[in-house]
Amino acid sequence: MVRAVYSLVLYLLSPIIFFHLWSRGLKNKSYRGRLAERLGFYHGQLKPHSLVIHCASVGEIMAARPLINKLLSEIPNQTLTITCNTPSGSEQAAKLFGNSIQHIYLPLDFPGSVARFLKKLQPKALVILETELWPNLIIKSKQRQLPVLVINARLSAKSLSKYQLFTSLSQELMGSISSLAGHSEEDIRRFKQLGLSDAMAIATGSIKFDIRITEQARKNGETLKTQLADYDFVWVAGSTHPKEHEQVLEAHRQLIKNSNSLLIIAPRHMEQFKPVAELLSESKIAFAERSKNNLDGQSILLADSIGEMMTFYGAADCAFIGGSLIERGGHNPLEAAACAIPVITGPSYYNFAQIYPQLIDNKGCVEVDSAMALGQQLKLLASQPEHALKQGQSALEIVKQNQGALDKTFKLILQFLS
């Protein structure tokens, strides 16, 4: 009954959902493309009986990259279908994996759309990264006796309280999951509070720690670092959001008063590239754009490109991870940590509550609470390069200490494929 009400509400909200996609298409035309896929209609041939791996957007695809590569290498005869929700995720999947995978959008969670999706693909198993728990998708998969695995799962106390508002739907959802691999025992405990059984739960750690910096990414970082040799200090502001771009810019203003420093600002969403460019123009600080390859001594580089974060981190002396100076819950700091550079975060990092405390305790990350504090921390790191190197090594230590979830997750998937 509750799921029927949920589906009815979705149908009633459908005009708003499609208006949202259309309005985002004003800034990014890709949101207007392939709309039929959002309803479970897919053109052309799709190979059936594939292993479906759902990664919401770019961050999840990057986190799943080592796992997907391992699956492609170890079981080459098994077709993989990667689904996502965003154009940037779609672009990243195509860039990383090309024709070695099938790629489509996951349909919206309307019952009919989900039914068409499952009928068209007839998947062997559905693997969902993190907490993309769509009730109709998961429950209908269970009804078709399709294994549903949730991997790299995390559940904050805030998210738990929201799910608990809909107890019966949450219990049906948890009862439809074949296996859940969580970040930590704390995450597992929260999922059990929603109704997940002991037999379906295992704490594997996070596959995000199992980062493999490719030789190409390393070379790209070194090449860019050489090109930036004239700067005293280079820092990246990665995955920044509106109302945070301004704070990053203010911190950079403080920094360049006393040093020849470069800020590489990488907005979280590509539709923010233009607004950030406008903000930078209004600031009267000279800036370059990565897409134009026009860096020539300016103090800011707008990273208006996709899939280059490892290159930027590899060339930088420090990284601030966005979504944290606003109430957004933070973003993944481990790519920066894997490059052995110091990490800075704001106070909002509840989405990565198992990761940031470890980095902070090991002195690989520093928490700041304002643009002024961010600027002061940057000035400290810029003036003490040996301290910055030590802090970067401390961040890298945490990455190495927590690796191993990838192999556990891979073996779990194999159990259900066999």
C-alpha positions in Angstrom: 0.0 0.0 0.0 2.7 2.5 1.0 4.7 1.7 -2.2 1.5 2.3 -4.3 1.2 5.7 -2.6 4.9 6.4 -3.3 4.4 5.5 -7.0 1.2 7.7 -7.2 3.2 10.7 -5.7 5.9 10.1 -8.3 3.4 10.2 -11.1 1.8 13.4 -9.7 5.2 14.9 -9.5 6.2 13.9 -13.0 5.5 17.3 -14.6 7.8 18.9 -12.1 10.5 16.2 -12.6 10.4 16.7 -16.4 10.3 20.5 -16.0 13.4 20.2 -13.8 15.2 18.1 -16.5 14.1 20.7 -19.1 15.2 23.7 -17.1 18.6 22.1 -16.4 18.8 21.6 -20.2 18.9 25.4 -20.5 22.3 25.3 -19.0 23.4 21.9 -20.2 21.7 20.7 -23.4 22.6 17.1 -22.6 19.8 17.0 -20.0 17.3 17.2 -22.9 18.8 14.3 -24.7 17.8 10.7 -24.4 14.7 11.5 -22.4 13.1 8.3 -23.6 15.6 6.4 -21.5 14.4 8.1 -18.4 11.1 6.3 -19.0 12.6 2.9 -19.8 12.5 3.1 -23.6 15.8 2.2 -25.2 16.6 2.5 -28.9 18.9 0.0 -30.7 20.1 -3.4 -29.5 21.1 -4.0 -25.9 22.8 -7.3 -24.9 20.6 -9.1 -22.4 21.7 -11.0 -19.3 24.3 -8.4 -18.4 25.6 -7.4 -14.9 24.1 -4.0 -14.3 26.1 -1.6 -12.2 24.4 1.7 -11.2 26.6 4.7 -10.5 24.6 7.9 -10.0 27.1 10.3 -11.5 30.8 11.1 -12.0 31.9 10.6 -8.4 30.4 7.1 -8.2 31.8 6.1 -11.6 35.3 7.2 -10.5 34.8 5.2 -7.2 33.7 2.1 -9.1 36.4 2.4 -11.8 38.8 -0.1 -10.2 36.0 -2.6 -9.6 34.6 -2.2 -13.2 38.1 -2.7 -14.6 38.6 -5.8 -12.4 35.3 -7.3 -13.6 36.3 -6.6 -17.2 39.6 -8.2 -16.7 38.6 -11.2 -14.6 35.3 -12.1 -16.3 35.7 -10.8 -19.9 32.8 -12.8 -21.2 30.3 -11.2 -18.9 28.6 -8.2 -20.4 28.6 -5.1 -18.1 25.9 -2.4 -18.3 26.7 0.8 -16.5 23.7 3.0 -15.7 23.8 6.6 -14.3 21.5 9.6 -13.8 23.4 12.5 -15.2 25.0 13.6 -18.5 28.4 14.1 -16.8 28.2 10.6 -15.5 27.3 9.3 -19.0 30.2 11.2 -20.5 32.6 9.9 -17.9 31.5 6.3 -18.4 32.0 6.6 -22.2 35.4 8.2 -21.7 36.7 5.6 -19.2 35.3 2.4 -20.6 34.3 3.0 -24.2 32.9 0.0 -26.1 33.9 -2.4 -23.3 30.6 -1.8 -21.6 27.0 -1.0 -22.4 25.8 2.4 -21.1 22.3 3.7 -20.6 20.4 6.0 -18.2 18.7 4.4 -15.3 15.0 5.1 -15.7 13.0 7.2 -13.3 11.5 5.1 -10.5 8.0 4.9 -12.1 6.7 1.3 -12.0 6.2 1.1 -15.8 9.6 2.6 -16.5 11.3 0.1 -14.2 9.3 -2.8 -15.7 10.4 -1.8 -19.2 14.0 -1.5 -18.1 14.1 -5.0 -16.5 12.2 -6.6 -19.4 14.6 -5.1 -22.0 17.8 -6.0 -20.1 16.9 -9.2 -18.3 20.0 -8.6 -16.1 21.8 -11.4 -14.2 22.2 -9.1 -11.2 21.8 -5.5 -10.2 24.7 -3.8 -8.3 24.0 -0.4 -6.8 26.8 1.8 -5.6 26.4 3.6 -2.3 22.8 4.5 -1.4 20.8 4.9 -4.6 17.9 3.0 -3.1 15.0 3.3 -5.5 12.0 1.4 -4.1 10.3 0.3 -7.3 13.6 -0.7 -9.0 14.8 -2.8 -6.0 11.4 -4.4 -5.1 10.5 -5.3 -8.7 13.9 -6.8 -9.2 13.3 -9.0 -6.1 9.9 -10.0 -7.5 11.7 -11.2 -10.7 14.2 -13.2 -8.5 17.0 -10.8 -9.6 19.8 -10.5 -7.1 20.2 -6.9 -5.9 23.6 -6.0 -4.3 24.2 -2.7 -2.6 27.9 -2.1 -2.4 30.1 0.6 -0.8 26.9 1.4 1.1 26.8 4.2 3.7 23.9 5.6 5.7 24.3 8.7 7.8 22.3 9.4 10.9 20.5 12.1 9.0 19.5 9.8 6.1 18.4 7.1 8.6 16.0 9.5 10.2 14.4 10.3 6.8 14.0 6.6 5.9 12.4 6.0 9.3 9.6 8.3 8.4 8.4 5.6 6.0 8.9 2.4 8.1 6.9 -0.1 6.1 8.4 1.0 2.7 11.9 0.9 4.2 11.3 -2.6 5.6 10.0 -3.8 2.2 13.0 -2.2 0.5 15.5 -3.8 2.9 13.8 -7.1 2.5 14.4 -7.0 -1.2 18.2 -6.6 -1.0 20.1 -9.8 -1.6 23.3 -8.5 0.0 24.6 -5.2 1.3 28.3 -4.4 1.7 28.7 -1.4 4.0 31.5 1.0 4.7 31.6 0.2 8.4 29.8 -1.6 11.2 28.1 1.7 12.1 26.6 1.9 8.6 25.5 -1.8 8.9 23.9 -1.1 12.2 21.8 1.7 10.7 20.7 -0.4 7.8 19.6 -3.1 10.2 17.5 -0.5 12.1 15.6 -0.1 8.8 15.0 -3.8 8.6 18.0 -5.3 6.8 18.6 -8.9 8.1 21.9 -10.0 9.6 22.4 -12.6 6.9 22.3 -9.9 4.2 24.9 -7.5 5.7 28.6 -7.4 5.7 31.1 -4.6 6.5 33.8 -4.5 3.8 35.1 -1.0 4.1 35.0 1.5 1.2 36.2 0.6 -2.3 37.0 4.3 -2.6 40.2 3.6 -0.7 41.3 1.2 -3.4 42.5 3.9 -5.7 44.9 3.0 -8.5 46.5 6.0 -10.0 47.1 5.0 -13.6 50.5 5.6 -15.3 48.8 8.0 -17.7 47.2 10.0 -14.9 50.5 10.2 -13.1 52.2 11.4 -16.3 49.5 13.9 -16.9 49.9 15.3 -13.4 53.7 15.5 -13.7 53.4 17.3 -17.1 51.0 19.8 -15.7 53.1 20.3 -12.7 56.1 21.1 -14.9 53.9 23.6 -16.8 53.0 25.3 -13.5 56.6 25.5 -12.2 56.6 29.3 -12.2 54.0 29.4 -9.5 55.1 29.3 -5.8 52.1 27.4 -4.7 49.2 25.6 -6.5 46.0 24.5 -4.9 42.9 22.8 -6.1 39.3 23.6 -4.9 37.5 20.5 -6.1 33.8 19.8 -6.3 32.7 23.3 -5.3 29.1 24.5 -5.2 27.3 27.8 -5.4 27.8 30.0 -2.3 31.1 28.1 -1.9 32.8 29.4 -5.0 32.7 32.9 -3.5 34.4 31.7 -0.3 37.1 29.9 -2.2 37.7 33.1 -4.2 38.0 35.2 -1.0 40.5 32.7 0.5 42.5 32.9 -2.7 42.5 36.7 -2.5 44.2 36.4 0.9 46.8 34.0 -0.4 47.9 36.0 -3.5 48.7 39.1 -1.4 52.0 37.5 -0.4 52.6 34.7 -3.0 52.5 33.9 -6.6 49.9 31.2 -6.3 47.5 29.5 -8.6 44.0 28.3 -7.8 42.5 25.5 -9.9 38.8 25.7 -9.2 36.8 22.7 -10.3 33.0 23.1 -9.9 31.1 19.9 -8.9 28.6 20.2 -11.8 29.5 21.2 -15.3 26.4 23.5 -15.6 28.3 25.7 -13.1 31.2 26.3 -15.4 29.6 29.3 -17.0 28.3 30.9 -13.7 31.7 30.5 -12.1 33.4 32.1 -15.2 31.0 35.0 -14.8 31.8 35.3 -11.1 35.5 35.3 -11.9 35.1 37.9 -14.5 33.2 40.1 -12.0 36.0 39.6 -9.4 38.5 41.4 -11.7 41.1 38.7 -11.0 42.7 37.4 -14.2 41.7 33.8 -14.9 42.2 31.1 -17.6 40.0 28.3 -18.7 41.2 24.8 -19.1 39.0 24.2 -22.1 40.8 27.1 -23.9 44.3 26.1 -22.8 45.0 29.8 -22.3 46.9 29.8 -19.0 49.6 32.4 -19.1 50.4 33.7 -15.7 46.9 34.2 -14.4 46.2 33.4 -10.8 43.1 31.2 -11.4 42.5 28.3 -13.7 38.8 27.3 -14.2 38.7 23.6 -14.6 35.9 23.5 -17.1 36.6 19.9 -18.2 35.5 16.4 -17.2 37.7 13.6 -15.8 40.9 15.5 -15.0 40.7 15.7 -11.2 43.6 13.3 -10.8 45.7 15.4 -13.2 44.9 18.5 -11.1 45.6 16.8 -7.8 48.8 15.3 -9.2 50.0 18.8 -10.1 48.9 20.6 -6.9 50.5 21.3 -3.5 47.1 21.1 -1.6 43.4 20.4 -2.1 40.3 21.9 -0.6 37.3 19.5 -1.1 34.1 21.3 -1.7 30.5 20.7 -0.5 31.9 21.3 3.0 31.8 25.1 3.6 28.0 24.8 2.9 25.6 22.3 4.3 26.1 19.7 1.6 27.9 16.9 3.4 31.2 17.1 1.6 32.8 15.1 -1.2 35.4 12.4 -1.6 38.9 13.5 -0.4 40.6 10.2 -1.3 41.8 11.1 -4.8 43.7 14.0 -3.4 45.0 12.0 -0.5 46.2 9.2 -2.9 48.2 11.9 -4.6 50.0 12.6 -1.2 48.9 16.2 -1.0 47.3 17.9 2.1 43.5 18.0 2.3 41.4 20.8 3.7 37.7 20.5 4.4 34.9 22.6 5.8 32.8 21.4 8.8 30.1 19.7 6.7 31.4 16.2 5.7 28.7 13.9 7.0 28.5 12.0 3.7 32.1 10.8 4.4 31.8 10.4 8.1 34.0 7.3 8.1 36.8 8.9 6.1 37.4 12.5 7.2 37.9 11.7 10.9 40.6 9.3 10.0 42.4 11.8 7.8 42.0 14.6 10.4 43.2 12.3 13.3 46.3 11.4 11.2 47.0 15.0 10.4 46.4 14.4 6.7 43.5 16.8 6.7 42.6 20.1 8.4 39.1 21.4 9.0 38.3 25.0 8.5 35.0 26.9 9.1 35.2 30.0 7.0 36.8 31.6 4.0 39.2 33.5 6.3 40.3 30.2 8.0 40.7 28.6 4.6 43.0 31.4 3.5 45.0 31.2 6.7 45.5 27.5 6.3 46.6 28.0 2.7 49.1 30.6 3.6 50.5 28.3 6.3 51.0 25.5 3.8 52.4 27.8 1.2 55.0 29.2 3.6 56.0 25.8 5.0 56.5 23.3 2.1 58.1 20.7 4.3 55.0 20.7 6.6 52.8 20.4 3.6 54.7 17.4 2.3 54.5 15.7 5.7 50.7 16.3 5.8 50.3 14.9 2.3 52.2 11.7 3.3 49.9 11.4 6.4 46.9 11.6 4.1 48.4 8.9 1.8 49.0 6.6 4.8 45.2 6.5 5.6 44.5 5.5 2.0 46.9 2.6 2.2 45.8 1.5 5.6 42.2 1.1 4.5 42.6 -0.7 1.2 41.2 -4.2 0.6 37.4 -3.6 0.1 37.8 -4.0 -3.7 38.7 -7.7 -3.5 36.0 -8.4 -0.9 33.4 -6.7 -3.1 34.5 -8.4 -6.2 34.2 -11.9 -4.5 30.7 -11.0 -3.3 29.6 -10.1 -6.8 31.1 -13.4 -8.2 29.0 -15.4 -5.7 25.8 -14.0 -7.1 26.9 -14.3 -10.8 27.8 -18.0 -10.3 
